[in-house]
Amino acid sequence: MSDTDRRIEQLLAALRDDNEALRDHAVASLGQIGPAAIERLINLFADEDRVIREAARQALVQVGTDAILPLLEALKDDDWAVREQAAAALGRLKDDRAMAPLIAAIKDRDGAVRVAAVEALEKIQDPRAVEGLMEALQDQTVREEAARTKEDVVQIWRAHYLKIGHRKLGRLLLGRPVDEVMRGRGAER
């Protein structure tokens, strides 16, 4: 076992300590180790203890973009807790590569994963998510979160309308013709 592997194992054990400061230090240290810790951190997404799952997610977010592809794979895992934490981490990382998989995760069979996907899309705030969020409004489990996210996305959509276009979606979101909204926007200036 290499020194890095030993250090990772010690830090993973520290995540289970009752001392919150020690756990926080372990999270930061695992994040600094980087790619060498990714696989073991993702394995912790299946842990019974939510605190451990969330600590592993925080460490993976600290690893940064090197964690994106493994997190995208984790979003396909059989275990709902792994998919939930992967979606949450992808939202924190705000990487374009996560958009389509997160939109697909809005239809996950597990409600916690659907909610995590909606929250992740809210953090990313990309107008491409609007259609998926509109579908999520039909899901009782995520309706409240999707509605709040939709309002954020509407604001982004309004700000970038001329670049994005998409009149039909605009009418759906805003509840009135896009031209009327845009005229109102000009009057606000």
SULURUR-V25411 format. One line per field, one symbol per residue. phi: phi as a letter, one per 20 degrees, with the letter a starting at -180 (. if undefined). burial: # if it has 24 or more other C-alpha atoms within 12 Angstrom, else .. A space follows every 50 residues. Layout:
phi->???
burial->???
This chain:
phi->.ffffffffffffffeffffffffffgffffffngfeggffffffeffef gfgffffgfffffnffegfffffffdffefffffffffffffeldgfegf ffffffdgfdffffffffffffffldgfegfffffffeegfdgffffffg fffgffgffdgfeemmgffffffembgggffffffffff
burial->.......#..######......##.######################... .##########################.##################.### ########..###########################.#..#..###### ####.###..........##..##...#..##.......
